[in-house]
């Protein structure tokens, strides 16, 4: 079994040990409890599948997690495990402020999804960007959002207008504004975002080798 398959399945099972995983397309598995969404919310289902195919068509492996809300947090968990990493997906058609707000929400969803996980605390956000923001503008906005957020992970962005796929580690983006990863002041961080001493991990599949790193 390829490493990205193995890591994805291990993490998905650790997060939801009683769940059954159903293969739906090449490189895509869906939690059985989430399958009714295909009929009940077909528009949402088709949107999510369209998003994830951008990555799975490049060799990544995705396990869609059950839709659930973390008790006491009031937020939904992240969408999926991708190549052994918890990932929240967003589609954005607005400007920089919208991008920043959606990233902030996605980051928090990833963090709370791993609140009780002992395998990893690293999580990522994937954005399908429909607007014509430049790579430089996107990178600067996300770097600013990470100023007081200290977890490890990746920001992945597909620029719909150009067909380009870019990725940065969170630490690479923090370096843009000179924000070194350090023990955070709890008063400045979001709930669930503290993760001291975690080293960023690369995706284990073909994804990062095929993404232009800026």
C-alpha positions in Angstrom: 0.0 0.0 0.0 1.5 3.4 -1.0 2.5 5.6 2.0 -0.1 8.3 1.3 -2.9 5.7 1.3 -1.6 4.2 4.6 -1.2 7.5 6.4 -4.6 8.7 5.3 -6.4 5.6 6.4 -4.5 5.5 9.8 -5.5 9.1 10.6 -9.1 8.7 9.4 -9.5 5.6 11.6 -7.9 7.3 14.6 -10.3 10.2 14.3 -13.4 8.1 13.7 -12.6 4.5 14.8 -16.2 3.2 14.3 -16.6 4.7 10.8 -16.7 2.7 7.6 -14.9 4.1 4.5 -16.5 3.7 1.1 -14.5 4.1 -2.1 -16.4 6.4 -4.5 -13.8 7.5 -7.1 -10.2 6.9 -7.8 -8.2 8.0 -4.7 -11.4 9.2 -2.9 -13.1 7.5 0.1 -16.1 8.8 1.9 -17.3 8.0 5.4 -20.4 5.9 5.1 -22.3 8.2 7.5 -21.7 11.1 5.0 -23.0 9.3 1.9 -26.6 10.4 2.4 -25.4 13.9 1.6 -25.0 12.9 -2.0 -28.8 12.8 -2.4 -29.9 15.2 0.3 -27.4 18.0 -0.6 -26.4 17.1 -4.1 -25.2 20.6 -4.9 -22.8 20.6 -1.9 -21.7 17.1 -2.7 -20.8 18.0 -6.3 -19.0 21.1 -5.2 -16.8 19.2 -2.7 -16.0 16.5 -5.2 -15.1 19.1 -7.8 -12.7 20.7 -5.2 -11.0 17.5 -4.1 -10.5 16.2 -7.7 -8.1 19.1 -8.2 -5.8 17.3 -5.8 -6.7 13.6 -6.3 -6.2 13.9 -10.1 -2.6 14.8 -9.2 -2.1 11.7 -7.2 -3.3 12.7 -3.7 -5.5 10.4 -1.6 -8.6 11.8 0.2 -10.8 10.4 3.0 -13.9 12.5 3.5 -14.7 12.6 7.2 -18.1 12.4 8.8 -19.8 15.8 9.3 -19.8 16.6 13.0 -19.7 19.4 15.4 -17.2 19.4 18.3 -19.0 19.7 21.6 -18.3 22.9 23.3 -16.7 24.5 20.2 -19.8 25.0 18.0 -17.8 24.5 14.8 -17.9 21.8 12.2 -14.8 19.5 11.9 -12.6 19.7 8.8 -13.7 18.1 5.5 -11.2 15.4 5.0 -7.9 13.7 5.5 -5.6 14.3 2.5 -2.3 12.3 2.2 -2.3 11.8 6.0 -3.1 15.5 6.8 -6.4 16.9 8.1 -7.5 19.5 5.5 -10.4 21.9 5.3 -11.5 23.0 1.8 -12.9 26.4 0.9 -14.0 27.9 -2.4 -13.6 31.7 -2.5 -14.9 34.3 -5.1 -14.3 37.4 -3.1 -11.4 39.7 -2.2 -8.6 39.7 0.3 -10.9 40.2 3.3 -13.1 37.2 2.3 -10.0 35.1 1.8 -8.6 36.0 5.2 -11.9 35.3 6.9 -12.4 31.9 5.2 -8.8 30.9 5.9 -9.3 31.8 9.6 -12.4 29.6 9.8 -10.8 26.7 8.0 -7.7 26.9 10.2 -9.9 26.7 13.3 -11.9 23.8 11.9 -8.7 21.9 11.3 -7.4 22.6 14.8 -10.6 21.5 16.6 -10.7 18.3 14.5 -7.4 17.3 16.1 -8.3 18.5 19.6 -8.2 14.9 21.0 -5.9 13.4 18.4 -2.5 12.0 19.7 -1.1 11.1 16.2 -0.6 14.7 14.9 -1.6 18.3 15.5 -0.7 19.4 12.0 -3.5 20.5 9.7 -4.0 22.4 6.5 -6.3 24.6 4.4 -7.0 24.2 0.7 -8.6 27.1 -1.2 -10.0 27.1 -4.6 -9.8 30.7 -5.6 -12.2 31.9 -8.2 -11.4 35.6 -8.1 -8.4 37.2 -9.8 -6.2 37.9 -6.7 -2.5 37.7 -7.4 -0.2 35.1 -5.9 1.6 37.8 -4.0 -1.6 39.2 -2.6 -2.9 35.8 -1.5 0.5 34.9 0.1 0.6 38.2 2.0 -3.0 37.9 3.3 -2.5 34.4 4.6 0.9 35.3 6.2 -0.9 38.0 8.1 -3.6 35.6 9.3 -0.9 33.3 10.7 0.7 35.9 12.8 -0.8 34.7 16.1 -1.5 31.1 15.0 1.2 28.6 15.7 0.2 25.2 14.4 2.1 23.3 11.7 0.5 22.7 8.3 0.2 23.9 4.7 -1.8 26.5 2.8 -2.7 25.1 -0.7 -4.3 27.4 -3.2 -5.6 26.6 -6.7 -5.9 29.8 -8.8 -8.9 29.1 -11.0 -8.1 31.9 -13.4 -4.7 30.6 -14.3 -4.9 26.9 -13.5 -1.9 27.2 -11.2 -1.7 25.2 -7.9 0.6 26.6 -5.2 1.5 25.5 -1.7 3.4 27.0 1.2 4.1 25.6 4.7 2.6 27.8 7.5 6.2 28.5 8.6 7.2 29.7 5.2 4.3 32.2 5.3 5.1 33.3 8.8 8.6 34.1 7.7 7.2 36.7 5.2 6.2 38.9 8.1 9.1 37.8 10.4 6.9 35.9 12.7 8.8 33.1 14.1 7.0 30.1 15.5 7.2 30.3 19.3 5.2 29.5 22.4 2.1 31.7 22.0 0.5 34.0 24.4 -2.8 32.1 25.2 -4.7 35.5 25.2 -3.7 36.0 21.5 -4.6 32.6 20.1 -7.7 30.8 19.1 -9.0 27.8 21.1 -7.3 24.6 19.9 -4.5 26.3 18.0 -1.7 25.8 20.4 0.8 23.2 19.2 4.3 23.6 20.6 7.2 21.5 19.3 5.5 20.1 16.2 7.6 19.8 13.1 5.9 20.5 9.8 5.3 17.4 7.7 5.2 17.2 3.9 2.4 15.4 2.2 3.5 11.9 1.4 1.9 11.5 -2.0 2.6 13.1 -5.4 0.8 16.3 -4.5 3.6 18.5 -3.4 6.0 17.3 -6.0 3.6 18.6 -8.6 2.8 21.9 -7.0 4.7 25.0 -7.9 6.3 26.2 -4.6 6.6 29.9 -4.3 
